[in-house]
Amino acid sequence: MEQSPAQRKWRVLSSYVTPWPLTKTTIGKAGDDPHPLVPYVAATLMVAVLTGVFWKLGYAFTPVNIALLYLLPVLVTAVRWGLWPSFYAAGIGVVCFDLFSIPPLLTFTVNDARYLISFGVYLAVAAFTASLASQLKERYSEARQREAVTSALFTLSTQVAAATNLRSVLQEIVRQARETFGFSTSILLPDSSDNLRVEAKSGFDNAGAGELIEPQILQWVYTHGKIAGYGTRAYKETSLLYVPLKTESRIHGVMCIAVVPVGKGASSVQMHVIEALASLAAVSVARVHLEEEAKLAQLTAESERLRTALLDSISHELRTPLATIMGAVTGIKESAGLLTVEAEQELLQTIEDGAHRMNRLVTNLLGMVRLESGMLRLNRKWSDISDMIGVALRQVQDSLQNRPVQVKLQDHLPAISVDDVLIEQVLANVLNNAVKYSPPGSPILLEVLEYDGEVTIRVRDWGIGIQADDADKIFDKFYRSPLSQSIPGTGLGLAICKGIIQAHGGDIFARAADDKGTVVTIRLPVGDASVD
Amino acid sequence: MGAKILIIDDETAIRKLLRVTLEAHGYSTEEAATAENGILKASMTRPDLIILDLGLPDMDGTQALLKIREWATVPIVVLTVREDEGGKVFALDHGADDYITKPFSMSELMARIRVALRHSVHQVDEPVLSVGPITIDLPRRIVERDGEVVKLSPIEYELLKVLAVNAGRVLTHRQLLEQVWGEQYYHSAGNYLRVYIGHLRKKIEDDPTRPKIITTEPGVGYRLNSPG
């Protein structure tokens, strides 16, 4: 089966998808949290080292220099570990400054009251710097988190776009929600009777998801399209967060998330991630729905077109012979006594011809139905080609009338393993076409040759010929070449021929003949010994 | 020698059938398989009647009809298929004398041919029309049914008169409206036609629910059946 352009596009896209980074770390906490005491020990150490240096080289510094230098550990701790360690560093800094640098040394007593101002200024500057630096650090880590979230979502969205199977898409989303963002997630979609069912889940214990989800809240979220559950306005006392999978047009389902508790409710970063995941899931579901709908619409249009063609051609093809039969019968009844013997014979002949024509049509229609419904069973047996040609020629002798038909058979043709009745039908159809699409009295040539286990049957006429564009299309159901609009037909015959020949593992095609007319070529494998 | 009939149909079997039957009834026939050839033969052989299939391969049958009608008044009976109501009405409104739907019975076709030929032969208005049990005295404007006077409103009388003058032929809604109400009422009077036909049937039919004198041609118009 041929792939639609859309599918091909997805396939190409998928080769660019970067593999998901398999980090075990989760976003939302600092990447490398040290032991909580480490910053304080480090701050103490730094202040101690500075104090030692000042103690030894005290004469080289004025108290102002020392006070400024004591700001260094505050800065470092603020940038490295945040607000509280740097406040601590400021605290011990001011104590050491007082003890070791302000006379009288080694006491908390201060001789000169102006030093108290220095302490105040020092503490103020330290506190201000610390808070600034720690804010900077927070922003930085937030930005990094955000970037990580964004890139994770981007990768996920690329993968989602590449996948075509809805279930695997949703599975991927919940897996990433678990592994990268640390959320236990399950996605519920409505089934055919509009009951929500778990389509994908991750992070819940096997029994967990079904039991934790409260159907009442689920239904409320699905109907109202509003977020509910843990930390939100509605149903805030439950343990899960229920997010609707919403696109502009409709609500596709609900995503349930067990939020890692960080204070009250979900943090804003988490909320953003959850919303992004939910909309990603919604878009995936919507996309798959739309694809399905488009496919369905295409199918409907196609079958509608076929139905119209079928009705048109069959109503015409059935009604014409019916009209001749009815007209002839009523004509004979009406004109009793008026008709000469020859005229009556002629009318009877038109009745017979009409009946034959209807029979051909019905045979072809039934053949088509059998092919389409897969009911075609080949009744293969070893058959003689010249026999089959004889039968086919007899079948079409009425329409052949006095056409010169030349049959050229290669000497020593092997027997061929086919369903002889069906192949006769194919030959009769092809011969009928040759008659139909060529002028009265023009010859028809039938050639058969065998080469390397393959029998080739060629039927050539000197008729209207065939255009290159049409050569393949004439084997499509109901297709009629623009050249043949004036010649009655259903566009079924060759489609059936193709179906039958393909069922035999053979091939049938039509080409314009060199000078004038058409050559239809049938190739059939002689058949292997295993078939009998 | 009977009238000469030109058969324009692309189906060999239909042409043959018509030729054999028509010739048995004493008509002489000409045949054409395409519209172009048909138009040519219509001018060359001067037939007395044309049977024209509307489903021709080279040209829409209604176009062929228009071309023939440009210069000839010869009666034309069109052959159509059941679903093609629009084609029938168009053909009738543009000069076809009657239509017949495939598959048709030969007696029906013969009857149509006879009516069409009769109308083309004597165009002279007869003062008293007689259709089955109904007699219409045109100069005195009196309608009698089995000898009893039927009281008709002016419109009902006009409607019956138009139908009777064309007895045996189908008249489309448009033709009736134009001839009874006049051109300007064509769009507004559509519903009246049904109503007045109903009134007429009540007055002249034995069983108005199963009309025998004025029959409905579905989707096309009405026909006053001429006996015989």
Chai-1 contact restraints between the chains, C-beta under 6 A:
chainA,res_idxA,chainB,res_idxB,connection_type,confidence,min_distance_angstrom,max_distance_angstrom,comment,restraint_id
A,R319,B,K102,contact,1.0,0.0,6.0,A-B,restraint_1
A,T320,B,E11,contact,1.0,0.0,6.0,A-B,restraint_2
A,L322,B,P103,contact,1.0,0.0,6.0,A-B,restraint_3
A,A323,B,K102,contact,1.0,0.0,6.0,A-B,restraint_4
A,A323,B,P103,contact,1.0,0.0,6.0,A-B,restraint_5
A,T324,B,A13,contact,1.0,0.0,6.0,A-B,restraint_6
A,T324,B,I14,contact,1.0,0.0,6.0,A-B,restraint_7
A,T324,B,L17,contact,1.0,0.0,6.0,A-B,restraint_8
A,M326,B,P103,contact,1.0,0.0,6.0,A-B,restraint_9
A,G327,B,L17,contact,1.0,0.0,6.0,A-B,restraint_10
A,G327,B,M106,contact,1.0,0.0,6.0,A-B,restraint_11
A,A328,B,L17,contact,1.0,0.0,6.0,A-B,restraint_12
A,T330,B,S105,contact,1.0,0.0,6.0,A-B,restraint_13
A,T330,B,M106,contact,1.0,0.0,6.0,A-B,restraint_14
A,T330,B,S107,contact,1.0,0.0,6.0,A-B,restraint_15
A,G331,B,T21,contact,1.0,0.0,6.0,A-B,restraint_16
A,G331,B,M106,contact,1.0,0.0,6.0,A-B,restraint_17
A,E334,B,M106,contact,1.0,0.0,6.0,A-B,restraint_18
A,E334,B,S107,contact,1.0,0.0,6.0,A-B,restraint_19
A,S335,B,A24,contact,1.0,0.0,6.0,A-B,restraint_20
A,L338,B,A24,contact,1.0,0.0,6.0,A-B,restraint_21
A,L339,B,A24,contact,1.0,0.0,6.0,A-B,restraint_22
A,A343,B,V20,contact,1.0,0.0,6.0,A-B,restraint_23
A,A343,B,A24,contact,1.0,0.0,6.0,A-B,restraint_24
A,E346,B,V20,contact,1.0,0.0,6.0,A-B,restraint_25
A,L347,B,V20,contact,1.0,0.0,6.0,A-B,restraint_26
A,T350,B,A13,contact,1.0,0.0,6.0,A-B,restraint_27
A,T350,B,K16,contact,1.0,0.0,6.0,A-B,restraint_28
A,T350,B,L17,contact,1.0,0.0,6.0,A-B,restraint_29
A,D353,B,A13,contact,1.0,0.0,6.0,A-B,restraint_30
A,S486,B,P57,contact,1.0,0.0,6.0,A-B,restraint_31
